[in-house]
Amino acid sequence: MNSKMLQEAFMESVSKVNSAKQALAVDTMLKLYALYKIATNNQQHPSGEAPYISAFKANALFQAKHLNQQQAMQQYIDIVKKEMVT
């Protein structure tokens, strides 16, 4: 998949998650959060939320920090395809 196709598929997956009627598991949402942050090159640590929520988000980012943008996009797409019934 070329870079433009990957970007388009990623944005389509993001739209699916944002407009989903079904609830995803919390651990899946945390993975998607971290992958989104890496894919969009926005890896600032979470702040302004309850400390335990920020800690979970920071942990999810830490676990995915070895990925580059393209890998994060592809994993995000793969998780959405697997977890969301369309």
MODELLER restraints for C-alpha pairs under 7 A, 6 or more apart:
rsr = mdl.restraints
at = mdl.atoms
rsr.add(forms.Gaussian(group=physical.xy_distance, feature=features.Distance(at['CA:9:A'], at['CA:77:A']), mean=6.95, stdev=0.5))
rsr.add(forms.Gaussian(group=physical.xy_distance, feature=features.Distance(at['CA:10:A'], at['CA:73:A']), mean=5.75, stdev=0.5))
rsr.add(forms.Gaussian(group=physical.xy_distance, feature=features.Distance(at['CA:10:A'], at['CA:77:A']), mean=5.79, stdev=0.5))
rsr.add(forms.Gaussian(group=physical.xy_distance, feature=features.Distance(at['CA:13:A'], at['CA:77:A']), mean=5.83, stdev=0.5))
rsr.add(forms.Gaussian(group=physical.xy_distance, feature=features.Distance(at['CA:13:A'], at['CA:80:A']), mean=6.31, stdev=0.5))
rsr.add(forms.Gaussian(group=physical.xy_distance, feature=features.Distance(at['CA:30:A'], at['CA:57:A']), mean=6.33, stdev=0.5))
rsr.add(forms.Gaussian(group=physical.xy_distance, feature=features.Distance(at['CA:30:A'], at['CA:60:A']), mean=6.01, stdev=0.5))
rsr.add(forms.Gaussian(group=physical.xy_distance, feature=features.Distance(at['CA:31:A'], at['CA:60:A']), mean=6.08, stdev=0.5))
rsr.add(forms.Gaussian(group=physical.xy_distance, feature=features.Distance(at['CA:32:A'], at['CA:76:A']), mean=6.01, stdev=0.5))
rsr.add(forms.Gaussian(group=physical.xy_distance, feature=features.Distance(at['CA:34:A'], at['CA:60:A']), mean=5.60, stdev=0.5))
rsr.add(forms.Gaussian(group=physical.xy_distance, feature=features.Distance(at['CA:34:A'], at['CA:61:A']), mean=4.75, stdev=0.5))
rsr.add(forms.Gaussian(group=physical.xy_distance, feature=features.Distance(at['CA:34:A'], at['CA:64:A']), mean=6.57, stdev=0.5))
rsr.add(forms.Gaussian(group=physical.xy_distance, feature=features.Distance(at['CA:35:A'], at['CA:64:A']), mean=6.95, stdev=0.5))
rsr.add(forms.Gaussian(group=physical.xy_distance, feature=features.Distance(at['CA:35:A'], at['CA:72:A']), mean=4.96, stdev=0.5))
rsr.add(forms.Gaussian(group=physical.xy_distance, feature=features.Distance(at['CA:35:A'], at['CA:73:A']), mean=6.79, stdev=0.5))
rsr.add(forms.Gaussian(group=physical.xy_distance, feature=features.Distance(at['CA:35:A'], at['CA:76:A']), mean=6.03, stdev=0.5))
rsr.add(forms.Gaussian(group=physical.xy_distance, feature=features.Distance(at['CA:37:A'], at['CA:43:A']), mean=5.35, stdev=0.5))
rsr.add(forms.Gaussian(group=physical.xy_distance, feature=features.Distance(at['CA:38:A'], at['CA:69:A']), mean=5.81, stdev=0.5))
rsr.add(forms.Gaussian(group=physical.xy_distance, feature=features.Distance(at['CA:38:A'], at['CA:72:A']), mean=6.24, stdev=0.5))
rsr.add(forms.Gaussian(group=physical.xy_distance, feature=features.Distance(at['CA:39:A'], at['CA:69:A']), mean=4.35, stdev=0.5))
rsr.add(forms.Gaussian(group=physical.xy_distance, feature=features.Distance(at['CA:39:A'], at['CA:70:A']), mean=6.73, stdev=0.5))
rsr.add(forms.Gaussian(group=physical.xy_distance, feature=features.Distance(at['CA:39:A'], at['CA:72:A']), mean=5.28, stdev=0.5))
rsr.add(forms.Gaussian(group=physical.xy_distance, feature=features.Distance(at['CA:39:A'], at['CA:73:A']), mean=5.39, stdev=0.5))
rsr.add(forms.Gaussian(group=physical.xy_distance, feature=features.Distance(at['CA:45:A'], at['CA:58:A']), mean=6.20, stdev=0.5))
rsr.add(forms.Gaussian(group=physical.xy_distance, feature=features.Distance(at['CA:46:A'], at['CA:54:A']), mean=5.39, stdev=0.5))
rsr.add(forms.Gaussian(group=physical.xy_distance, feature=features.Distance(at['CA:46:A'], at['CA:57:A']), mean=6.76, stdev=0.5))
rsr.add(forms.Gaussian(group=physical.xy_distance, feature=features.Distance(at['CA:46:A'], at['CA:58:A']), mean=6.71, stdev=0.5))
rsr.add(forms.Gaussian(group=physical.xy_distance, feature=features.Distance(at['CA:47:A'], at['CA:54:A']), mean=6.21, stdev=0.5))
